[in-house]
Amino acid sequence: MKPTKSLRKQAGKAEAAAHRTEDTEHAERMHNLAEAFRAQAEALKAEKKKGKVRK
């Protein structure tokens, strides 16, 4: 599995965990984790795209 796809999948799982939990602090942490995974995926995507333009 490609790293970008893996990060997006992990973000989805963290988001789902945030929706399942009743503890607001835990839910907030899971939302933040999901956002971080998505940001990493976007950074990898941008880096890959940037590398292709140079060649």
C-alpha positions in Angstrom: 0.0 0.0 0.0 1.3 3.5 -0.8 2.2 5.7 2.1 -0.4 8.4 1.1 -3.2 5.9 1.0 -2.1 4.3 4.2 -2.1 7.7 6.0 -5.6 8.5 4.7 -6.8 5.1 5.9 -5.4 5.8 9.3 -7.0 9.2 9.3 -10.4 7.5 8.6 -9.9 5.1 11.4 -9.0 7.9 13.9 -12.0 9.9 12.8 -14.3 6.8 13.3 -12.8 6.3 16.7 -13.5 9.9 17.6 -17.1 9.5 16.6 -17.5 6.3 18.6 -16.1 7.6 21.9 -18.1 9.4 24.5 -15.1 11.0 26.1 -14.8 14.5 24.6 -11.1 14.8 25.4 -10.4 11.5 23.7 -12.6 12.5 20.7 -10.7 15.7 20.3 -7.4 14.0 20.4 -8.6 11.5 17.7 -9.8 14.4 15.5 -6.4 16.1 15.9 -4.7 12.8 15.0 -6.8 12.4 11.9 -6.0 16.0 10.8 -2.3 15.3 11.3 -2.5 12.1 9.2 -4.3 14.0 6.4 -1.7 16.8 6.6 1.1 14.3 6.2 -0.6 12.7 3.3 -1.0 16.1 1.6 2.6 16.9 2.2 3.7 13.6 0.6 1.4 14.2 -2.3 2.8 17.7 -2.8 6.4 16.5 -2.5 5.8 13.8 -5.1 4.1 16.2 -7.5 7.0 18.7 -7.0 9.5 16.0 -7.8 7.7 15.1 -11.0 7.7 18.7 -12.3 11.5 19.0 -12.0 12.2 16.0 -14.1 
